[in-house]
Amino acid sequence: MKEIIDKLENFNKERDWDQFHSPENLAKSICIEAGELLECFQWDSENYNRQEAVEELADVFTYCFQMAMKLEANPKQIILDKLEKTKKKYPVEKSKGSSKKYNKL
């Protein structure tokens, strides 16, 4: 992950783009790119262009990493922390094979 963060920081620094990367702008960009990812499956979820989907996914990840950098949050740690919280909300014995929300289990 350090390699990704270092490369993103360098990329943005070379272009002087950090000035545009407020948390609000990054949150908007994440949503926009997620919408573009969803668009890959809009009319035919069986026959989508895998390469286009992967590239849009990369854009989503890129903005998510930049948001983590802006919030001074370690991506690995926040994912692991959230996974622990989610495990408590969705214990295996109640949630296995179910798509119900935790408060409906």
C-alpha positions in Angstrom: 0.0 0.0 0.0 2.9 2.3 0.7 4.0 2.1 -2.9 0.5 3.1 -4.1 0.3 6.0 -1.7 3.8 7.2 -2.6 3.0 7.1 -6.3 -0.3 8.9 -5.9 1.4 11.6 -3.8 4.1 12.0 -6.4 1.6 12.1 -9.3 -0.5 14.8 -7.6 2.6 16.8 -6.5 4.0 16.9 -10.1 0.7 18.3 -11.3 -0.1 20.5 -8.3 -3.4 18.8 -8.0 -3.6 18.5 -4.2 -5.1 22.0 -4.1 -8.3 20.5 -5.7 -8.4 17.5 -3.4 -10.6 18.6 -0.5 -12.4 15.9 1.3 -15.6 17.1 -0.3 -14.2 17.0 -3.8 -12.7 13.6 -3.3 -16.1 12.3 -1.9 -17.8 13.7 -5.0 -15.1 12.1 -7.3 -15.6 8.7 -5.6 -19.3 8.8 -6.3 -18.8 10.0 -9.9 -16.4 7.2 -10.6 -18.6 4.6 -8.8 -21.4 5.7 -11.1 -19.1 5.2 -14.1 -18.3 1.7 -12.8 -22.0 1.0 -12.5 -22.6 2.3 -16.0 -20.4 -0.6 -17.3 -23.3 -2.9 -16.3 -26.2 -0.6 -17.1 -27.9 -2.4 -20.0 -26.4 -5.9 -20.0 -24.9 -7.2 -16.8 -24.0 -10.5 -18.5 -21.9 -9.1 -21.4 -20.0 -6.1 -19.9 -16.6 -5.0 -21.0 -14.3 -6.3 -18.3 -11.4 -3.9 -19.1 -13.6 -0.9 -18.8 -15.0 -2.1 -15.5 -11.5 -2.7 -14.2 -10.4 0.7 -15.2 -13.4 2.4 -13.5 -12.7 0.3 -10.4 -9.1 1.6 -10.5 -10.5 5.1 -10.6 -12.7 4.4 -7.5 -9.7 2.9 -5.6 -7.5 5.9 -6.6 -9.9 8.4 -5.2 -10.5 6.3 -2.1 -6.8 6.2 -1.4 -6.5 9.9 -2.0 -9.4 10.4 0.5 -7.6 8.3 3.0 -4.4 10.3 2.5 -6.3 13.6 3.0 -8.0 12.3 6.2 -4.6 11.0 7.4 -6.1 7.5 7.7 -4.2 4.3 6.9 -6.3 2.4 4.3 -5.3 -1.0 5.6 -6.0 -0.2 9.2 -9.4 1.5 8.6 -10.5 -1.5 6.5 -9.4 -4.0 9.2 -11.1 -1.9 11.9 -14.3 -1.7 10.0 -14.3 -5.4 9.3 -14.1 -6.1 13.0 -17.1 -3.9 13.6 -19.0 -5.6 10.8 -18.2 -9.1 12.1 -19.9 -8.2 15.3 -23.0 -6.8 13.5 -23.2 -9.9 11.2 -22.2 -13.0 13.3 -21.8 -16.1 11.1 -24.5 -18.0 12.9 -27.1 -15.4 12.1 -26.0 -14.0 8.7 -24.6 -16.9 6.8 -26.3 -17.1 3.4 -28.5 -14.2 4.2 -28.6 -10.7 2.6 -30.7 -9.2 5.4 -29.5 -6.1 7.1 -28.0 -6.7 10.6 -31.1 -5.2 12.4 -33.4 -7.7 10.5 -31.4 -10.9 11.3 
